[in-house]
Amino acid sequence: MSDSAGGGEGGGVAGAGQDSEADSEPPHPAPPALCEADSAEIGGASEDGIPPSAKRLKTSEEEEELGQEVEPEKAHGEVPTEENTSAAHRSRELLQREEEEDQRDEEVTDEGVSECHQNGDKGADAAEATPEEEQSEAADSPAAGQHLGLDFTQNPTMLTGSWNEYSNFPENYLKGCKWAPDGSCILTNSADNMLRVYNLPPEIYSYNWDLLPQMSPVLRMAEGDTIYDYCWYPKMNSMEPDTCFLASSSRDNPVHVWDGFYGEMRASFRPYNHLDELTAAHSLGFSPDGARLYCGFEKMVRVFHTERPGRDCEERPTVVKKRGQIGIISCFSFSPCQAVYACGSYSRCAGLYACQDGTPLALLPTRHHGGLTHLLFSPDGNYLYTGGRKDPEILCWDLREPGKVVFSLKRNVATNQRIYFDLDPSGRFLLSGDTEGVVSVWDVRTAPPDGDEELLQPELRFQAHWDCTNGISIHPFMPLLATSSGQRQFPWPGDSEGDSASDAEGDGAVTPQQEARQGNALTLWWAGPVGPPAEGHQDQEAAAAEA
């Protein structure tokens, strides 16, 4: 399905069959929590609506007809008899809730609102039943647990990961990880020029964390040379195979679009320079609606239409008449509230542009010590976070007063490697790794809103890896973190001799090369409450037994 001649209408979004979904079925998706409406929808199901399908993985048609919240623990962790019991109990709860609502409606109609307040004792049972049911539903749902708040009062719990995949040789370090927009799988980039896709282990939904095996990739997509950047299609939904694709850019190659089910190449976007030579994009970013693909070059942004692969594109220079943003455009970020995007460059500055035609809006001052490698908008669009290579700070810019730094976040970045950071959907917590393998968590809401620029201290720091933690990604709707680690190693000449000596002694000491292999890993962490789901599960079992 490669598009080497510019064909492939529909943006390379050719329909993928259902066979791959059956072979390696990813968990059903839920929409990413980018706005308040989505957050409310994910946090709990309405009475009439069906909850997000990611909460009810592999459920039967009968459970869907109930229109009730289907807990992942029920779908994966219980025997069929318990499922039938809980299903019957939920149906009785539904009928009881409808009767209580009818009673409340009759009281309001006949006796008036004031009389209902006076006779509050009569409706106490109905008033108390609903909060208990909501608490039990929220406790039993991993997605709802996340929206109750990420729990960073203690270190996150390591669940599982993938390390044997990267232990063949020390140089196969990872270069980042990114959750799919629907949260069903995760994408990694590594030094062997290969993109890997991992499905979210279904055991996580049932909280059977003791049974979690080591993760293995379901797809491997090999590029021809060093991968510069990669990104998911923002409207990706595992229930719609046509939307399951991603884009990647590598040295001396066009931008490739990969199928998210089969791992085959769907299409390619071929940017050419002023000499009509094929040139590689240093950075990639889809517009929020997925209609356009932005590619970064030196002093240039080229915009392709996703539905039209090939070489036709719109060129947007970032330097006009020797004024503007110079250097290679190294990263993109799109505002969630306005038609504005930000570009970071290796010239240590960031610029804001209009999505419609690329009109420059603002050029932020040069405050970083190294070239920018990553930037993010806050969910409300008022702030922009920027980070650079060989730069110890992440800066928070107030876009309502361009040029003003609200606060800075200190991290240890001593190499040119791209080290990602991420914001949770609410915009409260910002997480970043560093070259020492430590992950820092900042609560950005603790910063004074109108105070002077200051260094914000982290709420939590924990050792995630032995080596550099270069990638971190927060799940769209569950309290899950994904981290990736590794960096280029320069072993000393005596390392190989030390390995043989330690093997001969059998003392179990970890050598530098073995440590480097173990440091190359993808790891999943649980950063939410652990106790409440088990308690809610027990409460429901007790209620079902009494009924």
N, C-alpha and C positions, 0 to 999 in steps of 0.2 A: 504493500500500500504506500510505498515511497513515492514522493512527488519530486522527481528529479527534473521534470520538464515544465514545472509550473502549473500542472493541472490540479485536480482535486477541488472542485467547487464545494462550498459549504465550510470553508475554513479547515478542511481536513477532518471535519466532524462527521466522518462516514460512520454509519450505524454499525456498532459492534454487536455480534450475536449474543445470545443468552448462554451459550455453552460455557464461556469463560466465567460467567457469573455462577454457573452451577459448579464448575471445577473448584474455584476459589472465591466463594461468595463472600463479599465484604459485608460488614454490618450495615444495616439499612440506615440511610442518612437522616440527619436533621439539619434544618437551615442554620447557618452560622448566626450567632447572636451579635448582630451589629447594631440593632436599634432596640428601643424599649418594647415595641410590639413583639419582636421576635423573642426577646428575653422572657417576656411574660408567657409567651406561647410555649417556650421550652421549659420554663420553670415549673409548670403544672398544667395539666389538661383541664379544659373547660368541661362543663357538664354535658354539653351537646356535641362537642368536637372530639375527634380522635387525637390522642397525644402523638408527639413526633414518633415516626416509625423506628428511629434508632433505639427507642426505649423498649420496643416489643420485637426484638429479633427472633425470627423463626417461630412465630406464634401461629396458631391455627385460625381458620376462618371464623370459627365459632367465637373465639376471644375477640376478634375484631368487631363482630356484630354486637357485642355487648356495649361497645362505645365507651369502655371504661379504661382506666390506666392499667396497663399490663406490666407488672414489675419484671425487670430482667431476672431477678432471683427465681421467680416462678417459671420463667421460660426456660431456664437452664439448670437450675439447681434442685428442683423438686421432682418427686416421682409422680406418675400420672394420677394416682388417687388424690394426692394433695392438691394437684392442679384442679381436679374436678371440684374438690371441696371449696378451694378458694374462689373458683369461678362462681359456684352457687352462692357463696357468701357475698361476693361482689354484686351479683344480680339482686339478692335480697336488700343489700345496702342501697342499690339504685332505686328499688321500689319504695323503700322506707324514706329515702331522701325526697322522692317526688311527693309522697303523702305529706311529709312535713312542710314542703313548700306550698302545697295546696292549703294546708291548715293555716299557714302564715298569711297567704293571700286572702282567705276567708276572714281572718281576724282583722286584717287591715281594712277590708271592704265593709264589714258589718259593724265593727266597734270603733274604727278610727285609729289613727296613728297614736294619738295621746293615750287611748285606752290600752293599746298594745304595750306602751311603756309602763303603764301602771300595773298591768297584769304580766309583768316580765317573768314572774315565777312559773307561770303556765308554759311559757315558751322556753324555759331554761334548758330542757332536754334537747330541743331542736337546736338552740343556739350553741350548746356545747358539743353536739355531735359533729357538726360540720368542721370546726377547727381540728378535732381529733382525727377526722378522716383526712383532712388536708395534711396534717402532720405525718400520718402514716404513709400517705401517697408520696409526700416529699422525701420521707426517710427511705422508702424503698426504691426510689429512682436515683441512679447515679447522676443523671443530668440535673435533677432538681437539687441534689447535694451541692453541685458546683454553684448554682445560683443562690444558694443559701450563704455562700461565701467561701472562697479558697481559704484553707486553714494553714497559715504559716506561723502559728504559735509554736510549732515543733517541726523538726526536719521531715521532709517528705519521705514516704516509704518507697523503696525500690521494689518494683513489681517483676519486671523481666527485661529482656533486651536481646541484642544480637551482637556477639563478639567473635564467634568462630568464623563468621563470614569474612572478617577483616584480619584474621590472624595468619594468613598464608605467608605474608612477608611484612616487615615492620613499616614499610613505606605506604601501606594501604590505609592511610588515615582518612577519617571522615572530614567533610567540609560543610556540614550543615544538615538540618532536617526540617521538614515542613509538613504539618498536618494538612490533609485534604480539606477543602472547605466544608464538606459534609461530615468530617470527623471519622470516616470509615477506614482510612488507611493513612500511612505516613510515607513520605518520600525522602530519600537520602542521596547525597552526592559524596563520592569518595575519590581518592587519588588514583584509582585504577580506571578513571574516566568512565565510570558506570553509574547509572541511576538505578536505584532499587526501590521497590514498592513493598511495604509490609502491611498486611491486614491487621486491624486491631483485634487482639485475641478475644474471642467470645467469652472466655472465662472471667474477664474483667467485669462483665455485666452481672454475673452471678456472685461476685465477690469470692470466688473460689481461688484465691490468690496463691494458696499453697500448691495448687496443681498447675500453675503457669509454666509451660515449657519455654525453652529458649526460642526466640522468634526466628523465622526463616523467611527470606523474601519470596513473594509470589511472582514478581516480575523483575527482570534485569534488562536494562536498556543501555547498550554500549555505544558511547560516542567515539569518534575517531581520534580526538585529542583532548587536551585539558578543557574541562567544562568551566566556563566563565560564570554562568548564571542559569537558573532554572526556576520555574514557577508553575503553579496549578492554574487551570482555567477557573475563574472565580465562581461560575455557576455550576461547578461540578456536582453531580448528583448520581450516586451509585444506582439509583433506580432508573436512571435514564442513560443508557450506555453512550448515546451520542454526545453527551456532555462530559464524559470521562476522558479527558486528555490533558496533557501538560506540554510545556514548551521548554526547550533548552538551547543554549548557545555554547559553542566550543570553538577553539582556535582553528582558523582557516576553514571553517565550515559554515554553511547557512544555518539559520534558526530552524530547528527540527520540532515538529509536533508529533508527540507519541501517544498511542492509544493506551488508555488507562486500564483496559481489560486484557488485551493480548500482548502489549508491549511492542507492537509493530509501529513503524513510522507511518503516520497518516499523510503528512504534507510537509512542505518546507517554505520558509520565507527567505528570499535571497536578496540581501542588501548589497548594493554596489556603490562604490565611491565615485569621485569626480573623474577618475581615470577608467571607469567602467570595469573595475576589478572587484571581485567578490571580497567582501570584508566581513569580519565576524563582529557580532554585537557583544559588548562588554557587560551589558546589563539588560534585563527584561522585566516587563511588567504589563499585565493586562489591565485595561480600564475596569472599573467596578462592574459595569454591565457586560463585560466580556466582548464587546463589539470591536475593540481595537487592541493591538499589541504594540507596546512602546519598546523601542530598542535604543540603547545608549551607545554613542560613539564619541570620538574626540570632537568636541565643540559642536555636536550634532545629535539630534534625536530624530529617528525615523519611525513613522507611525504606519503600521500595516492594518488593513481591515481583516479581521479574523475570518470572514467568509470568503476572502479572495486571496489564496496563497499565490506565491510567485514573487515577482520583483517590483510590482507597482506599489509605491508607498508615498507618503507625504514627508517631506524633509523640513525640519524645524531647527534652524541654526540657533545655538545658544550664544553666539558672539556675532554682533552686527556692528560694523564700523568700529572694530576694536573695542567694543564695549559689551559686557555681558559675562557669562559664566564660562571660563576657560577650562581646559583640561578634559580628561576622559570622563564621560557621564557613567558613574559606577553603580548607582542604585536609584530606584524609583519608590515613591509612595503616593497614594491617592487619598485625597480628603474624603471622609465618609459623608460630609454634609454639603460640600460645595464642589463645583466643577473646577477643581484646582488640583494640580499635581506638583510634587516636589522632586527635584533632581539633586542628587549628591554627586560630587566630582572629586577626582584625585587632586584637584587644585585646592582642597581643604575648605570649600565653601558649598553652600546649598542655595538653590534658586527656586522660586515659586512661579508657576506658569498656568495659563488658562487652558483647560482641556479642549475647548472648541477649536482654537487655532494656534495655540502655543504662544500666545502673547506673554512676554515677561511681565510679571507683577511685582516681584521684589527679589533682591539679591541680598541674602543674609551676610553679615560681616564674617570675615575670616577669623574664627576663634580657635579652631582645632589645630593641633600640632601635626597631624597627619591627614592623608587623604581620607575622605568619607567612604565608609564601606557599608553603612546601613542607616536608614532613617525610617521613622514611623510617625503617623498622625495619631493624636489622641482621638477617642471615639466621638467627642464633641467637635472636633476640627479646630479647636482654639490653640492647640499646642503642637509643636513638632519636636521630636526627639532625634538627635543626630549623634552618631558615633564614628570614630575613625580608627585607622590602623596606627600602631605605635603611639596611641593617644590614651591617656589614663582616664578620660572623662567622657561621659554622656551628657550632652547639653540639652536643656529643655527651653525652647524658644516660645515666646508668647506672640502668636501671629496677629493678634489684635494691635500689637505695637511691634512691628517687624524690627528686628535688631536687638530686642530686649531678651536677655537670658534670665529666666525665672530662677532656676537652680541648676546645679550640676551633680552628677552621680559619679563616684569614684570607682574605678575597676582597674585591674592590672592587665594591660595589653602591651606586651613587649615585642611583638612581631608584626610583620606585614599581613598576617593572616586575617581574613574576614571573620570577625566574631559577632554573631548575631545577638540581638536582644528582642524581647517580645513584651507586649502588653496584654493583660487579660481583657475579655470583652467589655468589662465595666470601665476599664481605664484606670483602675485603682492601683494595681500591682504591676511593676515593671521588673522583669527578670533578665539577668545577663550572666554569662559565664566569663571566665578570664583564662589567661595563659597558665595559671596554676591549677586549673581544674575546679575552682571554687565557683559556685553559683550564688549570686547575691540577689536578694529580694528587697525592693524598695516600695514603700507605701507613699505614692506621690501626693496623696491627699493630705499628708501631714505637713507639706510645705506651706508656709504662710502665703496666702493669695496675693497680698500687696506688699510683701516684705522685699528687702534687698536680696540680691543674688547671694546664695549661700550653698554650702556643700551639704547635701541631704544624706543622712546616715541610713544604712540598710537596716531593715527590720529583721532580716535573717540571712545568715551565710552558712552554707554547708558544702562539704567536699563531695562533689558528684563523681569525679573521675580522677585517675592518677595523672592524666595528661591534660592538655589544654581542652577546656570545654568551649568549643567554637560555635556550636549550634544549640539553640533552645527554642521550643515551640510549645505554646499552650493550646490544649484541645479546645475546639469551638464551644462545646457545651458541657464537658465533663471536667472534673478537677484532676486532669492528667497533664503531666509534663513529659516532653520528649527532649532528651539531650543527646548530643553527639560529641565525640571527643577525638583527639589526635592532632598531631602536627608533624612536620618534616623533622626527622631525627638525623643527627650527625654522629654516628657511633665512633668511639675512640678505637684505635687499632687494637687495643688489648681486650676489647669486649669479647671477641670470639674465643680467645684463650681462656678468659674468665668463665665463659659458658661451659667449656669442656671440663675445667677444673671443678666447678660446682657440681656438674653432673657426676663426676667421678666420686666426689665426696658424699653426694646424696644428702646434703644438709638442708635442702629445701629452700635455699636462699633464692630470691628473685633477682635475676640479672638484668642489666639495662635493656637488652634486646627483648627479653621476656616481658619486662614491664611495658615496653613500647607496644608489643603486640596486645597485651591486655588493656592498654590505654586506648586502643582503637575500638570504639564500641558505640552502639546505639542503645539507649536505656530509657525505659518508661518509669515514671514516678507517680505515686498517688499523693496528691496534695489537698485532699478533702477530709471531711470527718469520716472516721471509721466505725465508731460505736453506734450512732443512731440507726444506720440501716439494719443492723442485727437486732436491735431492740424493737424496731417497727415490725420486723419480720416475725418476731416472737409474739408480739401483740396480735397480729393478724391470725396467727395459728391458734392462739388461745380463743379469740373471738369466734373463729370457725368451729372450734371444738364445742364451745358452749351452744352455738346455734344448732 
